[in-house]
Amino acid sequence: MKDSPESQQKFVDFAIAHMNEDHRKDMRDMIKAFLSVNWVTDAEMLGFEAEEIKLRGYGEQGQAEMFTLPFDTPLKNVRELRPRLVEMVKKAREILQTD
């Protein structure tokens, strides 16, 4: 059964709110690991599409910049977001431990 557009939008809104409430450190780590941007101390999710997530990173000196992180392969549906982010966070932590 396919999700309705309304159901998909509710999931997108929930996912973004959840990431911003509970996973800011994870998003910061992804920016640091995948983009080598070391000044980022906080991050928030702005949105996502099938091919990428959009994040805003913040620094201690008041810096703010938007970043785009592509997915290895596009999402087929919105429900693939969570496992994909879990994979990305795990990989980011591995990268940061080796630096």
TABELDA-V901579 format. One line per field, one symbol per residue. ss: DSSP state (a for helix, b for strand, c for the rest). A space follows every 50 residues. Layout:
# TABELDA-V901579
ss = ???
This chain:
# TABELDA-V901579
ss = ccccaaaaaaaaaaaaaaaaaacaaaaaaaaaaaaccccbbbbbbbbbcc cbbbbbbbbccccbbbbbbbcccccccaaaaaaaaaaaaaaaaaaaaac
